[in-house]
Amino acid sequence: MPFTGIQEFVDAGGWVVWWILATAVTLWTLIAERVWWFWKVFPQARADAANRWQARRERSSWTARRIRTAMIGELSVAMNATLPMMRALIPICPLLGLLGTVGGMLEVFDVMAIKGRSEPRAMADGVSQAMIATLSGLAVALSGMYSAHHYTARARRETDELQSLLALEDAK
């Protein structure tokens, strides 16, 4: 019978899968925060920046250019706020999976050393533990890679659009 719950899956994969699960929860929480931020917070922040810029009487001097650069920079920093943490967590997951793989294979070798011969059933448990850990680490990393790439590209695109939105007046 396939796994009936997360507890059985994690137990079958060994202690490393608990760490992968904790990393996954952290990563997906950061992803959910970015979804919320770009959906709810960013449109208002962009509108506020545009309104402040349009409210300025003078928009072509050196000072105005610095203010515009600072406004764009503030929003760019906010757009990229959690992305470094997301990009750090993504490679950790396959490494944890590899750690679980090594642990599972060590279990196989222990069975062989203790029994003095190969015992297929006991060896299969170690190999299963190794593969579950590897699968878990790779699955979490792949799910996070798409989101990290998407929000990195979106932040870059939105920053470019902000530069157009906060257009400078031509010097007269």
PAVOGU-368568 format. One record per residue (C-alpha): x, y, z; residue in three letters. Coordinates in steps of 0.25 Angstrom, whole numbers. Each point is the difference from the previous one (the first is absolute). Layout:
+-------+-------+-------+------+
|     u |     v |     w | code |
+-------+-------+-------+------+
|     X |     Y |     Z |  ALA |
...
+-------+-------+-------+------+
***
This chain:
+-------+-------+-------+------+
|     u |     v |     w | code |
+-------+-------+-------+------+
|     0 |     0 |     0 |  MET |
|     6 |    14 |    -4 |  PRO |
|     2 |    10 |    11 |  PHE |
|   -12 |     4 |     8 |  THR |
|     5 |    13 |     6 |  GLY |
|    12 |     9 |     1 |  ILE |
|     4 |    -6 |    13 |  GLN |
|     2 |   -14 |    -7 |  GLU |
|     7 |     7 |   -12 |  PHE |
|    10 |     7 |     9 |  VAL |
|     2 |   -12 |     9 |  ASP |
|     3 |    -8 |   -12 |  ALA |
|    10 |    10 |    -5 |  GLY |
|     8 |     2 |    13 |  GLY |
|     3 |    12 |     9 |  TRP |
|     5 |     8 |   -12 |  VAL |
|   -13 |     1 |    -6 |  VAL |
|    -5 |     7 |    13 |  TRP |
|    10 |    11 |    -4 |  TRP |
|    -4 |     0 |   -14 |  ILE |
|   -14 |     2 |     4 |  LEU |
|     4 |    12 |     9 |  ALA |
|     8 |     6 |   -11 |  THR |
|   -12 |    -2 |    -9 |  ALA |
|   -10 |     7 |     9 |  VAL |
|    10 |    11 |     2 |  THR |
|     1 |     1 |   -15 |  LEU |
|   -14 |    -1 |    -4 |  TRP |
|    -3 |    11 |    11 |  THR |
|     9 |     9 |    -7 |  LEU |
|    -6 |    -3 |   -13 |  ILE |
|   -14 |     3 |     6 |  ALA |
|     5 |    13 |     5 |  GLU |
|     5 |     4 |   -13 |  ARG |
|   -13 |    -3 |    -7 |  VAL |
|    -8 |     8 |    11 |  TRP |
|    10 |    12 |    -2 |  TRP |
|    -1 |     1 |   -15 |  PHE |
|   -15 |    -2 |     0 |  TRP |
|    -4 |     9 |    12 |  LYS |
|    12 |     9 |     4 |  VAL |
|     7 |     3 |   -13 |  PHE |
|   -11 |     7 |    -8 |  PRO |
|    -2 |     9 |    12 |  GLN |
|    14 |     3 |     2 |  ALA |
|     2 |     3 |   -15 |  ARG |
|   -12 |     9 |    -1 |  ALA |
|     5 |     8 |    12 |  ASP |
|    14 |     1 |    -6 |  ALA |
|    -7 |     5 |   -13 |  ALA |
|    -8 |    10 |     8 |  ASN |
|    11 |     6 |     7 |  ARG |
|     8 |     1 |   -12 |  TRP |
|   -11 |     7 |    -8 |  GLN |
|    -3 |     9 |    12 |  ALA |
|    15 |     6 |    -1 |  ARG |
|     0 |    13 |    -8 |  ARG |
|    14 |    -2 |    -5 |  GLU |
|     4 |   -13 |    -6 |  ARG |
|    12 |     3 |    -8 |  SER |
|    11 |     5 |     9 |  SER |
|    12 |    -8 |     6 |  TRP |
|    -7 |    -1 |    13 |  THR |
|   -13 |    -5 |    -6 |  ALA |
|     8 |   -11 |    -7 |  ARG |
|     6 |    -4 |    13 |  ARG |
|   -14 |     0 |     6 |  ILE |
|    -6 |    -9 |   -11 |  ARG |
|    12 |    -9 |     1 |  THR |
|    -2 |    -2 |    15 |  ALA |
|   -15 |    -2 |    -2 |  MET |
|     3 |   -11 |   -11 |  ILE |
|    11 |    -6 |     9 |  GLY |
|   -10 |    -1 |    12 |  GLU |
|   -10 |    -7 |    -8 |  LEU |
|    10 |    -9 |    -6 |  SER |
|     6 |    -4 |    13 |  VAL |
|   -14 |    -3 |     5 |  ALA |
|    -3 |    -9 |   -12 |  MET |
|    13 |    -8 |     2 |  ASN |
|    -1 |    -1 |    16 |  ALA |
|    -2 |   -15 |     2 |  THR |
|     6 |    -5 |   -13 |  LEU |
|    14 |    -2 |     5 |  PRO |
|    -5 |    -9 |    11 |  MET |
|    -8 |    -7 |   -10 |  MET |
|    12 |    -2 |    -9 |  ARG |
|     8 |    -5 |    12 |  ALA |
|   -10 |   -10 |     4 |  LEU |
|    -2 |    -6 |   -14 |  ILE |
|    14 |    -7 |     0 |  PRO |
|    -1 |    -4 |    14 |  ILE |
|   -11 |   -10 |    -3 |  CYS |
|     8 |    -9 |   -10 |  PRO |
|    12 |     0 |    10 |  LEU |
|    -9 |    -4 |    11 |  LEU |
|    -6 |   -11 |    -9 |  GLY |
|    14 |    -5 |    -3 |  LEU |
|     3 |     0 |    15 |  LEU |
|   -12 |    -9 |     1 |  GLY |
|     5 |    -9 |   -12 |  THR |
|    13 |    -2 |     7 |  VAL |
|    -6 |    -3 |    13 |  GLY |
|    -9 |   -11 |    -7 |  GLY |
|    11 |    -6 |    -7 |  MET |
|     8 |    -1 |    13 |  LEU |
|   -12 |    -7 |     6 |  GLU |
|     1 |   -10 |   -12 |  VAL |
|    15 |    -2 |     3 |  PHE |
|    -3 |    -2 |    15 |  ASP |
|   -10 |   -11 |    -3 |  VAL |
|    10 |    -7 |    -9 |  MET |
|    11 |     1 |    11 |  ALA |
|    -9 |    -4 |    11 |  ILE |
|    -6 |   -12 |    -7 |  LYS |
|    13 |    -4 |    -7 |  GLY |
|    -8 |    -2 |   -13 |  ARG |
|   -10 |     8 |    -8 |  SER |
|   -14 |     0 |     5 |  GLU |
|    -9 |     6 |   -11 |  PRO |
|   -11 |     4 |     9 |  ARG |
|     8 |     8 |    10 |  ALA |
|     9 |     6 |   -12 |  MET |
|   -13 |     4 |    -7 |  ALA |
|    -4 |     8 |    12 |  ASP |
|    13 |     8 |     0 |  GLY |
|    -1 |     2 |   -15 |  VAL |
|   -14 |     5 |     1 |  SER |
|     4 |    10 |    11 |  GLN |
|    11 |     5 |    -9 |  ALA |
|    -9 |     2 |   -12 |  MET |
|   -11 |     6 |     8 |  ILE |
|    10 |    11 |     6 |  ALA |
|     5 |     2 |   -14 |  THR |
|   -14 |     2 |    -6 |  LEU |
|    -4 |     9 |    11 |  SER |
|    12 |     9 |    -1 |  GLY |
|    -2 |     1 |   -15 |  LEU |
|   -15 |     2 |     0 |  ALA |
|     1 |    12 |     9 |  VAL |
|    12 |     6 |    -7 |  ALA |
|    -7 |    -1 |   -13 |  LEU |
|   -13 |     6 |     5 |  SER |
|     8 |    12 |     6 |  GLY |
|     9 |     2 |   -13 |  MET |
|   -12 |     4 |    -8 |  TYR |
|    -6 |    10 |    10 |  SER |
|    14 |     6 |     3 |  ALA |
|     2 |     2 |   -15 |  HIS |
|   -14 |     6 |    -2 |  HIS |
|     2 |    10 |    11 |  TYR |
|    14 |     4 |    -4 |  THR |
|    -5 |     3 |   -14 |  ALA |
|   -12 |     7 |     4 |  ARG |
|     8 |     9 |    10 |  ALA |
|     9 |     3 |   -12 |  ARG |
|   -11 |     3 |    -9 |  ARG |
|    -8 |     9 |    10 |  GLU |
|    13 |     8 |     3 |  THR |
|     1 |     3 |   -15 |  ASP |
|   -15 |     4 |    -1 |  GLU |
|     2 |     9 |    12 |  LEU |
|    11 |     7 |    -7 |  GLN |
|   -10 |     3 |   -11 |  SER |
|   -11 |     3 |     9 |  LEU |
|     8 |    11 |     7 |  LEU |
|     5 |     6 |   -13 |  ALA |
|     9 |    12 |     1 |  LEU |
|    -4 |    13 |    -7 |  GLU |
|     9 |     5 |   -10 |  ASP |
|    10 |    10 |     4 |  ALA |
|    -5 |    14 |    -5 |  LYS |
+-------+-------+-------+------+
***
